Amino acid sequence: MFCFACGSPVVKVVQEEFSVSADDLVERIRELLHEGNVTRIIVKDERGKILLEIPATVGFIGTAIAPWLAALGVIAALATKCKIVVERRE
């Protein structure tokens, strides 16, 4: 599929939503980042408020993931249940 205006390829993005406990939050995020086709991860609390948004580009995963995982640890300490919204390329 190509854009009718500019001719560039159009990438379809699919969103998935997972509910996880705060104990499993960091481990689940690590698993998702290693899958490779994830473009963005959004962590929400029980009420749907966005707590953290992680862009998951290929170059980003290797170098700057440690500060995000530290922030996830703080979120896990504050929240009891979280929702993870994952955007994937098809």
N, C-alpha and C positions, 0 to 999 in steps of 0.2 A: 504494500500500500504506500502511496506517495501523496504528498500534499498537492492539492490542485493549484494552489497559488504559487508556490516556490519550487516544487518538484523534489523536495527532500523526503527521505524515507520517514514514515510515521511508525513509531514504536507504540504498541499497545501496552498499557500499564494496567495491571490487575491488583486490586486490594484484597487482602485477607485480614481477618481479625481473630486474635487468640485471646483467651482469658487465662491468666496464670496467677499463681500465688506469688507473693513478694519473695519468698524463698527461692523460687525457680526462675526469677526474672533475669538475672545476669546470665545464667547458663543458657536459657532459651535465646537470648539476644546473641550470644556467641555462636550458637548453632546456626541461627539465621544469617549472620554475617559471613559464615564460611560456606554457605550454599552458593553464592556467586551471582545469582540473578536478582538479588534484592537491591533496589535503588534507594529506598528510604524506609526508616523504621520510626514509628511514632508510639510513644508510651503514654497511655492515658490512665487516670485514676478511675475509681468506681463510678464516679458521676460523669465521666466523659471529658474532664478537663485535661488538656495536653500538659504533660509534665516534662517531656523531653522529646526532641525530634532529632534523629540522627541521619545525616546524609550518608549513604553507604556506597560510595563510588570505589572503584578498584584501587586507585592510588591512596585513597583515604584509609582503607582498612588496615594496611600494613603499618602506617606511621603514627596515626593519631588516635588510636582506639582506646588507649589506656585512660585518658581523662574522661571519656564517655562512660567507661565501665565503672570508674570511681563514682561518677554522678549517679549511675544506676544503683550502686550500692547504697547511696544516701536515700534515693527514692524508695528502694526496697525496705529500708528501715522505717520510713514514714507511712507507707501505704500497706494495706493488708492484701488487697487484690488489685491487679492491674490488667489493663487491656493493651495488647500490642497490635498495632495496625501495620501491616507489611505491604509495601508497594513493590511489585515484581514486574520485570520486563517479560514479554512473551516472545 
